[in-house]
Amino acid sequence: MERQSNRPRSRIQRWITRCGLALAAVAVSSTAHAYDGGQLAPGFMLYGLIDTGVEYVNNVGAQKNGVVRVPSLTGSYPSRWGLRGIEDLGAGYKSIFVLESGFAPDSGSLNQNGRLFGRQAYVGLIGPWGVVSVGRLYSQIYWSMIGDTMGPNIFAAGLLDTYLATARVDNAIDYTLNIGGFTVAATYSLGRDAVAPAVAGGCAGESPTDYRACKAMSMLLKYEAPTWGVAGAFDRNYGGGGTGSALPASSQTDTRELINGYVKFGTATVGAGYLHRINHGVVTPGVVNKTSDYWWLGGTYLPTPQVALDLQYGHLSVSGTKLGASVIAARASYLFSKRTAVYLTAGHVFNQRDSTITVDGGALPGASNPLPGVDQTGVLIGIRHKF
């Protein structure tokens, strides 16, 4: 949950600033949400970030092995590069496009199921009435995460619901309006993911025979002041992926409702949030609808302009099951410049009896999971550089 002097006043820039990490990551994402009162300057830019390191994770698999490796997805932020263009059309109107590609720094391969521009790919129009964009876009629940002080760090409370950091939809239409400190936005997808396999959530949609199949919708309401902010979001995915999918039928839905926020005290930021989820697609004996509650509390403190310290705790409970878990994570970063930083981060997951959540959010699914009920610890030392 990702920001640069040449992306003035983007929503992600504000989020990173409030997390105390603006000097390290400002400028690595570009979306219509960057629009704020017409402040985007026309032009074309190439931007990116590479972030990786070496990690150790214990209790992996049936043998409870310890593993040393370079992660394939994320360090403190997922690696990516992108192209963005903005054209001033006059009379208060601008056009915008973004093509953003995620890659694995350990191998150079593409992430997001091998898509060339899997992070974002859209074109839009900016006017006094707001922003309209069409293409592959983030869900509004992603943009609502202003109270997540560690974001997509490899070890973080967000491991308890990894969808929040990767909530993107294909075939989407997005509308965003900024008025003062308020943001109102909505996204509707005609077919949310035609590329990922069914077992990974793929669901093509745009069906001529089933109007609900594989659709997705999300809404956002946010307010940010200089020292505090609060945001709420609604996100729903419809099924229709067929056999092997987590939501085989279009009558099944996966719904999240979230509220979160932050408060700043000088160079310190405290963030917290709560998410309620109802997932009709996961069937457990004796449980018709699986509901879960996830909450987190975290903070960031800059004792000097070059040092950022982060600490976060999260807890997940799943009704009628022993599938819940808790995560505690920490990070210390040293900022050599606005572009380069090194960091040390660690995390520990406390799994309930039937839970197999991994502390390693940077590995492929299943590659790091412990046995049910087994706790897990991870440590990583890394470096990131933006351009």
N, C-alpha and C positions, 0 to 999 in steps of 0.2 A: 503496500500500500502502500518520477516515480514520485526543466528546472534550471534557468541559467540567465546570465546577464543579458543574453540576446533572446531570452524568452521572458520579457518583463511581466511581472505581476501574475504569473500563472497560478492556478489553484494548487498545483503540485509544489511550486516554489513556496507558496505560503505554508503548505503543510510541512515541508521539510524544515523551513525556518522555525516553525513552532515546535518541531521536534529537536531543534538545536543542531541540525546537520546541513544547513543551507550551504555552508562553505564547501562541503564535500560533494554534494550531489545536485546542486542547482543546474538544470539544463539538460536533463536526460529524457524528458518525455514531451510530447507535443500533441495537443488535442484542441478541439473546439472549446473545451473548458478553460483553455488559456485566455480566452477572450474575456476582458473585464473592462467595460466602459470604453471600448475602442482603442485600447493602449497597445495593441500588437502593431509592430512596425512592419511595413511591406518588405518583401525580399524572399530569398531562398537560402536555406542553410542545410548543412550536413552536421549531424550531432551524434553523440554516442557516449557509451560508458562501458568499461571492462572492469570486472570486479571478481576476484577469485582468490584462492588461498589453499592451504593444506589443512585438512580436518582429521580428527580422531573421534570415532564413535564406538561405544562398547555395546555388549549384549545384542549383537546382530544375529538374527536367525536362530535355528534350533540349537546350535553349538555355543551360543552366546559369545561369539567371536568379537574381538576388537579389530577395527578396520582403520587404516590410514590411507587417505586418498584425496584427490582434487575433486570437489563437487561439480556436478554437471549443470546445475541450474542457477543457484544464487549464492552470493557471499553476504554482503550487507545489502546489495541491490542486484537484481538480475542484469546480466550483461546484454547490451543492445546497441544498435545503430539505426539511424533514421534520416529521412529527408522530409523537410517541411517547406512549403511555399505559401506566401501570402501576397495577394495582389489587391492594391487599392483601386476600387472601381469608381470612386467618386460618390458624392452625395451621401456620405456616411456608410457606404457599403464596401465590403471586402470579400474576396473569395479565399478559401484556405484548402490545402490538402496535406495529408500526413501519410507517409509510408514508414512503418517502424518494424524492424526485424529483431527478434531475440535469438541469441546463439549461446552455445555451450562453450565456455572458454577452455575447458579441458581438452576438447577435441575439435573445436571449430565448426561443429555441426549445428543445424538449425533446431531451435526449440519449437514449442507450440505445434507438435505433431508434424514437424518438417515443413511448415509453411514459410515461404520467403518473407512475407510481411505479416507474421502471426500475431504480433503485439497490437498493431493498428494499421488500418488501410481504409482511408475515407476521404471524401471531398465535401466541402460545406460552403455555406454562404452566411456571412456576418452582416447584420443590419441593426438599426435602432430598436427593432423588435426582438432581438436575440440572435441565436445561432441555430441553424438547421444543418445537420450532417448526415451523410448516408454512406454505409460501408460496414467494415468490421470495426466495432467500437466496444469500449468498456461499458459494462452495466453501471447504472447509477450507484449501486451499493459500493462499488470500488471507490467512486469519488466522494462517498460519504465518510470515509474512514479517517477523519481528521483527528480523532482521539487515539489513534494507534501510534504510539511513540517509537516503535521499532520497525513498523512496516514489514517489508518482505525479507528481513534478516533471516539467515539460515536457521537460527534458533530464536524463536519468538512465540508469544502467546498465539499468534496467527496460525500456528501449526494445528490448532484445535479446529480450525475451519479453513482449509487451504483455498477454498473457493473464493474467499474475499480478496485475495491478492491476484487472482487469475480470472476474474469474472468478466469475460469478453463474449460478445455475440456476433455472429455473421448476419448478413442480410438485414442490417439494422437501420432504423431511422431515429435520430436523436434531436431533441429540442432543449435548449438551455437559455435561460434568461437571468441576467444579473441586474439587480436594482439595489444600489448602495451596498450594504453588507449582506443582502439576501441573494440566494441562488435558488431558483426553481428549475427542475429539469426532469425529463422523461425520455425513456428509450423503449422502442418496440422492435422486436426481431420477428421477421417472417419465417425464419428457419435458423436456429441458433448455432448449429455446428455441423457442417457437412463433411468435415475432414477427419476429426477424431474418431477412432473406432467406438462401437457401441459400449464396450466395457469401460471406456474412458469418458463416457458422457456424450458421445457423438449422436447427433439427431438431426437429419437433414432438414426436414420440414418443407414448407412451401408446397404442401400436398393439395392436389386438385380435388381430393375426395374427403379430406378431414381438415376442417378449417382450424382446429386447435393443435394439430400435431406439430410438435417441436417448436412452438412459438415461445417467446420470452418477453417479459415486460418488467420495467423497473422505474421507480420514481424517487426523486430526491427533493428535500427541503432543507436548506442550510442557512445559518446566519453566523457571520464572523465579525468580531470587533477587534481592536488592536491587541487586547490582552486575553480574549476568550472566544470560544466558538462552540456551537452545538449543531449537530446534523442528524437527520433521520432519513431512513431509506426503506423502501419496499422492493423486493425482488422475487419474481416467480418464473420458474421454468416449467413448461408443459412437456409431458412425455410423448411417446410415439416412436421411440427408437427400435421397438421390436425386441426379439429374443436377444438376450445378452446385455441389454441396456438396463441401467438402474431405474429407468422410467419407461417400461415397455409400451404402455398404452397412453393415448392422449388424454384420457380421463384422469391420469395421475399427475400430480404436481409436486414441486419442491419449492417451498416458500420460506423466505427469510424476512424478518422485520427487525430493524436495527436502529438504535439511538446511541450516539456517542458524542464526546466533546473534549475540550481541553481548557486549561487555565494557565496563564504565564505569570511567573513571579521573577522579574528580572531576567536572569539567564537560565532560569529553571522552568520547565514545562511539565505539568501533570496531566495525563490523559486517561480516560476511562470509557468503557462502552458496554453495552448489553445487546445480545442478539437472541431472538426466539425463532426457532425453525420447526416447520412441520413438513416432513418428508413422507409422502404417500407411497413412494417407490421402494422403500426398504422394508421388507417384511420380516418380522420377528414373531415366533410362536407366541400367541396370546396378546400381541400388540397390533392393533389395526393400523393406527397412524403413529409413526415414530416421531415424537416431539423432543426437542433438545433445547437447552438453555446454556448460553456461552457468555461469560463476562470476563473483562480484563481490567487491569489497573497498571499503569506504568508511568515512568518519569524520565526526563532527560535534564542533565545539568552540565553547563559549561563553566568549569572553574577558571579557565583561561580561554581566549579565543581559539587556541590551537587544540584544546582537549575537550572531547565530548564523552560523557558517561551516561549510560542507559541501563535501566533496570525495569523488568516487566514480569507480571504474574497473570496467568489466565486459568480459568476453570471451565470445564465442559461437563454437563450432566445430561444423560439421555434417559427419558422416562421408561420405566419398566425393564431396564437393562443394567448390566454392569459394564457398559461400554464407554463410560466417562473417563476423564483424565485431567490432570493439572500440569502446567508448564511454568517453570521459572527460567528466565533468561537474562543475561547481562552482556554489555558490550562497552569496551573502552576504545576510543578512536583518537589518533593523533593526526591533525590536519597540517600537512606540510605546506599546502597552498590551496587555492580555490579548486584546483584540479586533482590533486593527489593526496591520498590519505592511507594510513595503515591502521589496522585495528586487531583487537583480540576479543573474541566472543565465545560464550559458553552457554549451555542450556541443559536442563534436566527435565524429563517427562516422567510423571508419576501415573502409571496406567492402572486402572481398575481391573478387576479379575478377568474380564473378557476383552479388554482393549489391547490393541496392537499398534497404537499411534507411535510413529517414530519421531525422535527429536531432530532428525536430519531432514529438513525441508529441501535440501539441495540435491538429493539423489533421486533417481527414477523411482516411481511408486513400487513398493514391495522390496526394493533392494536393500533397505536398511531396517525393516521392521523387526521388532523383538517378538518373542513368544507372548501369547496372551498373559496379561497381568504383570509382565516384566518391565521394570523401569529402565531408563536409558539416559546416558550422558553423552554430550558432544562438546568438543572444543575445536575452534578454528582460528588460525592466524592468517590474515589476509591483507590484500592491497587493492585499491581501486584507483582508477584514473578516468577522468572524463575529457571529452574533446568536443 
